[in-house]
Amino acid sequence: MRLAYTPEEEAFRQEVRAFVREHLPPGIRRKVELGMRLEHADYVTWFRILEARGWLTPGWPVEHGGPGWTPLQRHLFDEETLLGGAPRIIASGIQMLGPVLIAYGTPEQKAKYLPDIRASRTWWAQGFSEPGAGSDLASLRTTALLEPDGRHFVVNGHKVWTSYATWCSMMFALVRTDPQAAKPQEGISFLLIDMASPGVTVRPIRMLEGGTDLNEVYLDQVRVPRENLVGELHQGWGYGKFLLGHERTGIAGIGSCKQQLARARALAERQGLAGDALLQARLAQFGIELMALEMTALRLLSRGQRSRTPEVEASMLKVRGTELRQALYETLLEIGGPDSLPFSAEAQFLEAWDGDALPLPTVAECATLAANCLDSRKLSTYGGSNEVQRNLIARAVLAA
Ligand SMILES: Cc1cc2nc3c(=O)[nH]c(=O)nc-3n(C[C@H](O)[C@H](O)[C@H](O)COP(=O)(O)OP(=O)(O)OC[C@H]3O[C@@H](n4cnc5c(N)ncnc54)[C@H](O)[C@@H]3O)c2cc1C
């Protein structure tokens, strides 16, 4: 196990840090630092800046525009961009669909879709979950049946929790193409659906914190050309599992934890709590736990620098990382105290705030804390809920 970065890795870290400092638009940085909602345009702006530098698709092979980084470089990139106040790379096209198309897509699919993903021209929705199929994804019921001439599928069903669907013009979906298959995991296919097709209806879901990032997607007699099938018919479960492996990359969220711990320390100072021994002990404890989490992640990364974190360790990192972040958001809320009660301050300061120049009164800075804390409840659910991760850990440990 190697606990220090090599001079080359340290130089890479400095390069990323300097790039973020120089190129991240200040208005976007401030929104991230204040825990405000980002618009679609904010993400697209930042993604295009990254793409111009060749850094938008770290998980893609070099021949498809990836930078060819080691897993440790990817870790450093995630950490430095988040610490520098940049938005997370959230687009499902970049992190999920891209690797699937590269591995299993036809040459035509790669030529048609990959350039638009990299240029942030097309955003993709992930149509996996359904009202009766979340953790138990194999019980999905959306059907896609081939018309008699075999040229189109007709899709009927209901997807749910579809992130950013209103920003997306395309959706990749798992659909049941053989309802008679013997096992639930069989007879599922991986289909690319144009969201503008007749019969597609998107209904935003109002979330705990007031946002509408999540959606329901209704599919009613939607015709999809056969050439939108990825890989082989009825083999979609395997492609879906491959994709979910990519969803879990960087799942510990160490950069986000560091970002929120720094926010908590700075806010404590501004709220006059620098001398509060109990709070300072709690923040120090977060620092220790975060260091332990980071060491675990680095230990796994340095173990042969393999390209993907193994399943059970990824589960461990996910559980600890998300628990830490949720606890940090709760602590932030307490640091804000009465100032974090949601009221009209957010709206008032948003009206008055011109992006960067105006100093914010602390009370306004606290106005996002309650929404951020409520929003953080999702962390232990998506990407495979923490209860399900614990099952995986238990199975691996007890079976060993
Ligand atoms: C913010 C957010 C974004 C999302 N984005 C997308 C998206 O873009 N596309 C998409 O397809 N899906 C998306 N999802 C859905 C996500 O994948 C599911 O929420 C997740 O798989 C859990 O499924 P469920 O919500 O149906 O809960 P369920 O599976 O019904 O689980 C309910 C509860 O039971 C527990 N539980 C379930 N099974 C077990 C078990 N075997 N042992 C112990 N406990 C268990 C779970 O941990 C959970 O607490 C998103 C979810 C969230 C929160």
The ligand as an SDF file (V2000), in Angstrom:
LIG
                    3D

 53 58  0  0  0  0  0  0  0  0999 V2000
  -32.2990   10.9090   -6.4300 C   0  0  0  0  0  0  0  0  0  0  0  0
  -32.6320    9.6560   -7.1690 C   0  0  0  0  0  0  0  0  0  0  0  0
  -32.3830    9.5890   -8.5320 C   0  0  0  0  0  0  0  0  0  0  0  0
  -32.7430    8.4460   -9.2540 C   0  0  0  0  0  0  0  0  0  0  0  0
  -32.5540    8.4390  -10.6070 N   0  0  0  0  0  0  0  0  0  0  0  0
  -32.9590    7.3760  -11.3120 C   0  0  0  0  0  0  0  0  0  0  0  0
  -32.8820    7.3810  -12.7420 C   0  0  0  0  0  0  0  0  0  0  0  0
  -32.4420    8.3550  -13.3520 O   0  0  0  0  0  0  0  0  0  0  0  0
  -33.3060    6.2930  -13.4170 N   0  0  0  0  0  0  0  0  0  0  0  0
  -33.7860    5.1960  -12.7710 C   0  0  0  0  0  0  0  0  0  0  0  0
  -34.1190    4.2190  -13.4490 O   0  0  0  0  0  0  0  0  0  0  0  0
  -33.9140    5.1550  -11.4220 N   0  0  0  0  0  0  0  0  0  0  0  0
  -33.5140    6.2260  -10.6830 C   0  0  0  0  0  0  0  0  0  0  0  0
  -33.6460    6.2220   -9.3030 N   0  0  0  0  0  0  0  0  0  0  0  0
  -34.3040    5.0880   -8.6650 C   0  0  0  0  0  0  0  0  0  0  0  0
  -33.4030    4.2480   -7.8150 C   0  0  0  0  0  0  0  0  0  0  0  0
  -32.6150    3.4020   -8.6090 O   0  0  0  0  0  0  0  0  0  0  0  0
  -34.3230    3.4700   -6.8710 C   0  0  0  0  0  0  0  0  0  0  0  0
  -34.8850    4.4130   -5.9800 O   0  0  0  0  0  0  0  0  0  0  0  0
  -33.5890    2.4190   -6.0860 C   0  0  0  0  0  0  0  0  0  0  0  0
  -33.2170    1.3770   -6.9150 O   0  0  0  0  0  0  0  0  0  0  0  0
  -34.4860    1.8600   -4.9390 C   0  0  0  0  0  0  0  0  0  0  0  0
  -35.7100    1.4150   -5.4690 O   0  0  0  0  0  0  0  0  0  0  0  0
  -37.1190    1.9070   -4.8750 P   0  0  0  0  0  0  0  0  0  0  0  0
  -37.0610    3.3930   -4.7420 O   0  0  0  0  0  0  0  0  0  0  0  0
  -38.1750    1.3140   -5.7350 O   0  0  0  0  0  0  0  0  0  0  0  0
  -37.1920    1.3230   -3.4250 O   0  0  0  0  0  0  0  0  0  0  0  0
  -37.4980   -0.1940   -3.0150 P   0  0  0  0  0  0  0  0  0  0  0  0
  -36.6510   -1.1100   -3.8150 O   0  0  0  0  0  0  0  0  0  0  0  0
  -38.9710   -0.3830   -3.0370 O   0  0  0  0  0  0  0  0  0  0  0  0
  -36.9810   -0.1830   -1.5350 O   0  0  0  0  0  0  0  0  0  0  0  0
  -37.7160    0.4400   -0.4800 C   0  0  0  0  0  0  0  0  0  0  0  0
  -36.9230    0.2570    0.8010 C   0  0  0  0  0  0  0  0  0  0  0  0
  -36.7610   -1.1480    1.0620 O   0  0  0  0  0  0  0  0  0  0  0  0
  -35.3920   -1.4780    1.1910 C   0  0  0  0  0  0  0  0  0  0  0  0
  -35.1230   -2.7820    0.5760 N   0  0  0  0  0  0  0  0  0  0  0  0
  -35.4830   -3.1880   -0.6650 C   0  0  0  0  0  0  0  0  0  0  0  0
  -35.0620   -4.4400   -0.8950 N   0  0  0  0  0  0  0  0  0  0  0  0
  -34.3900   -4.8410    0.2170 C   0  0  0  0  0  0  0  0  0  0  0  0
  -33.7190   -6.0310    0.5860 C   0  0  0  0  0  0  0  0  0  0  0  0
  -33.6260   -7.0620   -0.2220 N   0  0  0  0  0  0  0  0  0  0  0  0
  -33.1520   -6.0780    1.8300 N   0  0  0  0  0  0  0  0  0  0  0  0
  -33.2300   -5.0170    2.6760 C   0  0  0  0  0  0  0  0  0  0  0  0
  -33.8690   -3.8770    2.3770 N   0  0  0  0  0  0  0  0  0  0  0  0
  -34.4300   -3.7700    1.1690 C   0  0  0  0  0  0  0  0  0  0  0  0
  -34.6450   -0.3920    0.4320 C   0  0  0  0  0  0  0  0  0  0  0  0
  -33.3430   -0.1960    0.9260 O   0  0  0  0  0  0  0  0  0  0  0  0
  -35.5180    0.8260    0.7180 C   0  0  0  0  0  0  0  0  0  0  0  0
  -35.1770    1.3980    1.9530 O   0  0  0  0  0  0  0  0  0  0  0  0
  -33.3030    7.3430   -8.5690 C   0  0  0  0  0  0  0  0  0  0  0  0
  -33.5360    7.4040   -7.1860 C   0  0  0  0  0  0  0  0  0  0  0  0
  -33.2200    8.5510   -6.4960 C   0  0  0  0  0  0  0  0  0  0  0  0
  -33.4810    8.6040   -5.0110 C   0  0  0  0  0  0  0  0  0  0  0  0
  1  2  1  0
  2  3  1  0
  2 52  2  0
  3  4  2  0
  4  5  1  0
  4 50  1  0
  5  6  2  0
  6  7  1  0
  6 13  1  0
  7  8  2  0
  7  9  1  0
  9 10  1  0
 10 11  2  0
 10 12  1  0
 12 13  2  0
 13 14  1  0
 14 15  1  0
 14 50  1  0
 15 16  1  0
 16 17  1  0
 16 18  1  0
 18 19  1  0
 18 20  1  0
 20 21  1  0
 20 22  1  0
 22 23  1  0
 23 24  1  0
 24 25  2  0
 24 26  1  0
 24 27  1  0
 27 28  1  0
 28 29  2  0
 28 30  1  0
 28 31  1  0
 31 32  1  0
 32 33  1  0
 33 34  1  0
 33 48  1  0
 34 35  1  0
 35 36  1  0
 35 46  1  0
 36 37  1  0
 36 45  1  0
 37 38  2  0
 38 39  1  0
 39 40  1  0
 39 45  2  0
 40 41  1  0
 40 42  2  0
 42 43  1  0
 43 44  2  0
 44 45  1  0
 46 47  1  0
 46 48  1  0
 48 49  1  0
 50 51  2  0
 51 52  1  0
 52 53  1  0
M  END
$$$$
